[in-house]
Amino acid sequence: MKLFVGLGNPGAKYSQNRHNIGFMAVDRIAQDHGFAPWKSKFQGQITEGRLGHEKVMMLKPATFMNLSGQSVGEAMRFYKLDSTDITVFHDEIDLAPAKTKCKSGGGHAGHNGLRSIHQHIGPHYDRVRLGVGHPGHKDKVPSYVLNDFAKAEQDWLDDVLRGVSDGAPYLAEGDTAKFLNAVGLRVAPARSSTTKPKPTAKADPTPEPEDIRNPLQKLMDRFS
């Protein structure tokens, strides 16, 4: 069994924040793959279903971002999971918008949700890093991630969430390459191999002027 954790802050006030893209990701997976209704447990919201051949529990901590580890640790202990059975979906300011990367273990890079999870279960869990871009200065980061996605960002956001859902069964089976490929196909769909480029229009050739010389003139011109 796997545990997918989406990070975010609870409540309608935060639902469209950049910081809540982790919640959005697991919500989309649950919706598309017919998971059970969400219910309150482990200081959060939890649901269960199947992705491919794997049974998967999905958790949205309701402890607010800075205390996410409390909820994750409680669920991990209840289901007797190892930390390596856990995948956390979170916003990543060090990746450009629409970029997605996977990571196993490592540091929390200052992300408060990951820092809390580190404290409760250690660093040995998997992450799906969902790029939201950087505001340009570290002092602007808190307000940036706690603001809603702009209208201009909705198209790529929807593409990323669709791709995450498409690839979720691969992720549950541990195939991150196929998972990332599924996301990539939504964000930057490949061109059809049957599509041929339109021919470039060519200018009509300039007609040669008519030669009106008589045979004697032609012969004279030849030897002049």
C-alpha positions as CSV (number, residue, x, y, z in Angstrom):
1,M,0.0,0.0,0.0
2,K,1.1,3.6,-0.8
3,L,0.3,6.8,0.9
4,F,0.0,9.9,-1.3
5,V,0.1,13.2,0.7
6,G,-0.9,16.6,-0.8
7,L,0.3,19.6,1.1
8,G,-1.7,22.8,1.6
9,N,-3.7,24.9,4.0
10,P,-7.3,24.0,4.9
11,G,-10.2,26.2,4.2
12,A,-11.8,28.0,1.2
13,K,-9.6,31.1,1.9
14,Y,-6.5,29.2,0.8
15,S,-8.0,26.7,-1.7
16,Q,-6.6,28.5,-4.8
17,N,-3.2,29.5,-3.3
18,R,0.0,28.4,-5.0
19,H,0.9,26.8,-1.7
20,N,-2.1,24.5,-2.1
21,I,-1.1,22.9,-5.4
22,G,-0.4,19.7,-3.5
23,F,-4.1,19.6,-2.3
24,M,-5.2,20.2,-5.9
25,A,-3.1,17.4,-7.2
26,V,-4.5,14.7,-4.9
27,D,-8.0,16.1,-5.3
28,R,-7.6,15.7,-9.1
29,I,-6.3,12.1,-8.8
30,A,-9.2,11.1,-6.4
31,Q,-11.8,12.6,-8.8
32,D,-10.4,11.1,-12.0
33,H,-9.7,7.6,-10.5
34,G,-12.9,7.0,-8.6
35,F,-11.6,7.2,-5.0
36,A,-13.9,7.0,-2.0
37,P,-15.4,10.2,-0.6
38,W,-12.9,12.1,1.6
39,K,-13.4,11.6,5.4
40,S,-11.9,13.1,8.5
41,K,-9.0,11.2,10.1
42,F,-5.4,11.6,11.2
43,Q,-5.9,15.4,11.7
44,G,-6.8,15.7,8.0
45,Q,-8.9,14.4,5.2
46,I,-8.2,10.9,3.8
47,T,-9.6,8.8,0.9
48,E,-8.7,5.4,-0.6
49,G,-8.7,3.8,-4.0
50,R,-6.6,1.9,-6.5
51,L,-4.1,3.2,-9.0
52,G,-3.2,0.4,-11.4
53,H,-2.5,-2.7,-9.2
54,E,-1.7,-0.6,-6.1
55,K,-4.0,0.2,-3.2
56,V,-3.4,3.9,-2.4
57,M,-4.4,6.1,0.5
58,M,-4.4,9.8,-0.1
59,L,-4.1,12.4,2.7
60,K,-4.6,16.1,3.0
61,P,-3.4,17.3,6.4
62,A,-5.7,19.8,8.1
63,T,-3.1,21.0,10.5
64,F,-2.0,23.9,8.4
65,M,1.3,23.7,6.4
66,N,3.7,24.2,9.3
67,L,2.4,21.1,11.2
68,S,1.8,18.8,8.3
69,G,4.1,16.2,9.7
70,Q,1.8,15.5,12.7
71,S,-0.9,14.2,10.3
72,V,1.5,12.3,8.0
73,G,3.2,10.6,11.0
74,E,-0.1,9.5,12.5
75,A,-1.3,8.0,9.2
76,M,2.1,6.2,8.6
77,R,2.0,4.6,12.0
78,F,-1.6,3.6,11.8
79,Y,-1.1,1.8,8.4
80,K,2.3,0.4,9.6
81,L,4.0,1.9,6.5
82,D,7.6,2.7,6.0
83,S,8.5,6.3,5.1
84,T,9.6,5.1,1.6
85,D,6.0,4.2,1.0
86,I,5.0,7.8,1.1
87,T,4.9,10.3,-1.7
88,V,4.4,14.0,-0.9
89,F,3.0,16.5,-3.6
90,H,4.1,20.1,-2.9
91,D,4.7,23.5,-4.4
92,E,8.2,24.2,-5.5
93,I,9.4,27.8,-6.0
94,D,12.7,26.7,-7.3
95,L,11.1,25.2,-10.4
96,A,9.5,27.3,-13.2
97,P,5.7,27.2,-13.5
98,A,4.5,24.0,-15.1
99,K,7.7,22.2,-14.4
100,T,7.4,18.9,-12.4
101,K,10.2,16.8,-10.9
102,C,10.4,13.8,-8.6
103,K,12.8,13.4,-5.8
104,S,13.6,10.7,-3.2
105,G,14.9,11.8,0.2
106,G,17.1,14.8,0.7
107,G,16.6,18.1,2.4
108,H,13.5,20.2,2.8
109,A,15.0,23.4,1.2
110,G,13.1,25.6,3.6
111,H,9.7,24.4,2.7
112,N,7.7,24.5,6.0
113,G,5.5,21.5,5.2
114,L,8.5,19.3,4.3
115,R,10.4,20.5,7.3
116,S,7.5,19.4,9.6
117,I,7.4,16.0,7.8
118,H,11.1,15.6,8.3
119,Q,10.6,16.1,12.0
120,H,8.0,13.4,12.3
121,I,9.0,10.7,9.8
122,G,12.6,11.6,8.7
123,P,13.8,12.6,5.2
124,H,13.4,9.2,3.5
125,Y,10.2,9.7,1.5
126,D,9.4,10.6,-2.1
127,R,8.3,14.0,-3.3
128,V,6.6,15.3,-6.4
129,R,7.8,18.9,-6.8
130,L,5.3,21.0,-8.6
131,G,6.8,24.2,-10.0
132,V,5.1,27.5,-9.2
133,G,7.9,29.9,-10.0
134,H,9.8,32.4,-7.8
135,P,8.7,36.0,-7.0
136,G,12.3,37.1,-7.6
137,H,13.3,37.9,-4.0
138,K,13.2,35.7,-0.9
139,D,11.4,38.3,1.2
140,K,8.4,38.1,-1.3
141,V,8.1,34.3,-1.1
142,P,5.5,34.0,1.8
143,S,3.1,36.4,0.2
144,Y,3.7,34.9,-3.2
145,V,2.8,31.3,-2.3
146,L,-0.1,32.4,-0.2
147,N,-1.7,34.3,-3.1
148,D,-4.0,32.6,-5.6
149,F,-2.8,31.5,-9.0
150,A,-3.3,34.3,-11.5
151,K,-5.9,33.9,-14.3
152,A,-3.1,33.7,-16.8
153,E,-1.7,30.6,-15.0
154,Q,-4.9,28.6,-15.1
155,D,-4.2,26.9,-18.5
156,W,-0.8,25.4,-17.5
157,L,-2.1,24.6,-14.0
158,D,-4.9,22.5,-15.4
159,D,-2.5,20.8,-17.8
160,V,-0.2,19.9,-14.9
161,L,-3.0,18.6,-12.8
162,R,-4.4,16.5,-15.7
163,G,-0.9,15.1,-16.3
164,V,-0.4,14.2,-12.7
165,S,-3.7,12.4,-12.7
166,D,-2.8,10.6,-16.0
167,G,0.5,9.5,-14.6
168,A,-0.6,8.6,-11.0
169,P,-0.8,4.8,-11.7
170,Y,2.8,4.8,-12.9
171,L,3.8,6.8,-9.8
172,A,2.1,4.3,-7.5
173,E,4.1,1.5,-9.2
174,G,7.4,3.4,-8.7
175,D,7.9,4.3,-12.4
176,T,8.7,8.0,-12.1
177,A,10.0,8.2,-15.7
178,K,6.6,7.2,-17.1
179,F,4.8,9.5,-14.6
180,L,6.8,12.5,-15.7
181,N,6.3,11.6,-19.3
182,A,2.5,11.6,-18.7
183,V,2.8,15.1,-17.2
184,G,5.0,16.3,-20.1
185,L,2.5,15.1,-22.7
186,R,-0.2,17.3,-21.1
187,V,2.0,20.3,-20.6
188,A,3.8,20.1,-24.0
189,P,1.8,17.7,-26.2
190,A,3.8,16.1,-29.0
191,R,3.0,17.0,-32.6
192,S,1.2,14.3,-34.6
193,S,3.7,12.5,-36.9
194,T,1.1,12.7,-39.7
195,T,1.0,16.4,-39.6
196,K,3.1,17.8,-42.5
197,P,4.4,21.4,-42.6
198,K,2.6,23.7,-44.9
199,P,4.6,24.2,-48.2
200,T,6.3,27.5,-48.4
201,A,4.9,29.6,-51.2
202,K,7.4,30.2,-54.0
203,A,7.4,33.3,-56.1
204,D,6.7,32.9,-59.8
205,P,9.9,32.9,-61.8
206,T,10.5,36.0,-63.9
207,P,10.0,35.2,-67.5
208,E,13.0,35.5,-69.8
209,P,12.7,38.4,-72.3
210,E,12.0,37.4,-75.9
211,D,15.0,37.3,-78.2
212,I,14.1,39.4,-81.2
213,R,17.6,39.4,-82.9
214,N,17.8,38.0,-86.4
215,P,20.4,35.3,-87.2
216,L,23.0,37.7,-88.5
217,Q,22.8,39.8,-85.3
218,K,23.1,36.7,-83.2
219,L,26.2,35.6,-85.0
220,M,27.8,39.1,-84.8
221,D,27.0,39.2,-81.1
222,R,28.6,35.8,-80.6
223,F,32.0,36.9,-81.9
224,S,31.9,40.5,-80.6
